[in-house]
C-alpha cells in the first residue's frame, strides 16, 4: 500500500508540472498580429445586419440607428448564401466586399481603426478590400454599391 505522504507529494509535483507546461504552451501562440490569435489583443467585432438577396442585390435602409449611420463605420451583412463587409467611406459612399478571407476562407468579423481583421490568422484588409497585412496575399472581391434616399443597394 502506498504511503499517503508520498502520494500527496507526487500529486502536488504532478499538478505543479502540469500548470508550468500549460503556461509555457500558452506563450507559444502565434504572434504574427497583435490582434490575431495568440497576439494578446482583441479586435472589436463588427455589428451584424441581416438582409435578403433579391435579384442579385442586397438592399439596406441606412437610418440613424444603423451600424452604418456614420462615416468610418462598418458592418457585416448576412444574407442567404452571402456574407458581405460594408464600410461607409463618405457621407454618400460605401464599399462592399466579400467577408471571406482570401487566406483560408474564414469569415472576417473584426474591425478596428479602419481595418477589417480576420479572426483566424490575423490577415488585415483596408475598407477597399486591399491586403494591409498577411498572411493573405490577395484582395477581397468587391461589389458595386449605390446609395439613394438612405437606401444602400449592393449588387452581387
N, C-alpha and C positions, 0 to 999 in steps of 0.2 A: 504494500500500500504506500502511496506517495506521502511525503512529508508535507503538511498543509502550508508551512512557511515557504518551502521550495516552490510549490505550485503557485502561490500568490506572487512570489518573486518572479517566476517565469512568466506569469501572466502580465505583470507590470512591465517587464522588459520587452515583451512582445508588443504590448499596447504602445509603448513609447516608440518602438521601432516603426510601427505602422503609421503613427502620427508624423514622424520625421519623413518617412517615404512619401506620404501624401502631400506634405508641404513642399517637398522637393519637386514632385511631379507637377504641382500647380504652377510652379515657377518656370516650367518648361514649355508653356504655351507659346503660340506664335506671337511674335512682336512686330509683325510686318506693318501694322497700322495701329495708331493709338486708339482708334475706335473699333477695331476689328476684334475677333475672338482672341482672348488671351492678352489683349493690348491694354487692359487695365481701365479703359474708358468705356463710356456707353454713349451711343448716338441716339438722340431723341427719335422716337418712332413717328412715321408720317400719319396724319389723320387719314381715315379711310372714308371714301364716298362710294356708295352703292349706286350703280346706274344700269340702264338697259342698253342693248345694242339694237338699233332699228335701221335696216337698210345699209349696214356697214358703217353706221355712225353712232357715236355716243353723244347725248345731249345733256348738259348740266345747267341748272339755274344757279347763277352766282349772285347771292344777295349778301347782306352784311353779316349774316350768320354762317356763311360758307367758310370752310377752311381755306378757300382760295380768294377770300374777300380782299386781301391786302397784297400789294406789290411785294415780291420777295417770298411769298408763301408757296407751299407745295402740298400735294396730296397724292395718295394712291387711290386711283379709281378702279373699282372692281365691277366688272360686267361679266355676264356669262361667257366663259371661254377666253376672257381678256383681263389683263391687269396692266393698267396704264399709269405712268407717272405724269403728273401735270405740275408745271411751275408757272406762277404768274410773274412774268418778266417786265411788265409795264402796266399802265392803267388800262390799256385796251389790248394787251398782247399776252399770249400764253404759249408755252412749249409743251408738247405732249410726246411721250416716247414709251416704248415697251418697258415694263418693270422687271423683265427677265435679264439678269446679269449675263453678259457675254462670256464670262469666265467659265462658269459651270452650271448656269441655268437657275440659280437661286432667285427668289423674288426679292427685289430691293425694297426695303421697308424703312430705312433710316434717312434722315435729312438734317443737316446741320451746316450753318454758315454758307448757304447757297450750294451745298454739295449733297448729292444723293449717295448713300453708303449701303453697300451690300453686307448683310449680317453674316454671311458665310465665310468669306475670306478677306473682307475689308476693301474690295475694289471701290473706287470713288469716281463719280461722274458729275460733270457740270450740269447746269439746268438746260443745256442744249444737247445733252447726251454724250458729250465727248469724255473720254477717259482722262481723269486727272491723276489717278494713282492706281496701279495694278494691284493684283496680278492680271486683271482683264487688259486686253490689248486692242479690242475692237469697240467702237462706239455703240450706243443703244440705237435701235431702229426708231426713227422719228415718224410722227404723224402730223398731218396738216390740221390747223385749228382755225376757227372763225368765231369772233365774239361780236354779237349784235344784240342790243336791248337786254343786256345782262344774261344772255344765253350763250354758253360755250358749246360749240359743236366740234367734235374730234372725228375726223374721217380716217377710218382704219384701212 
